[in-house]
Amino acid sequence: MSGWDRDAIDLVEPGFIEFAKDGTGQLGFIAVRGGLDCRPVERDGRPAVDFTWEGVDEGDQVSGRGWAALADHESIEGHLFFHLGDDSSFRADPFNHELDER
């Protein structure tokens, strides 16, 4: 994420964004946890998703919007916005269970 460093992003748990086939999803970073409402779109000819989100940040209600698009065959890149607040670009790679088990 361009808005925060790795130590901040992974403060409570490893930062993540997750999309489900049913149009929902979730995200977590720093002390933020939220649920996603997603819509499939296309960005620059690439499969993508636009989403709104709502959740909590240290107990306070927060919400926003964002988007994510395939960057290559596995990674995504996008941008996350807090309603009336910060925003950050991001890049995410698939979670590797083998690395987590070491």
Secondary structure, 3 states (H helix, E strand, C coil): CCCCCHHHHCCCCCCEEEECCCCEEEEEECCEEEEEEEEEEEECCEEEEEEEEEEEECCEEEEEEEEEEECCCCCEEEEEEECCCCEEEEEECCCCHHHHCC
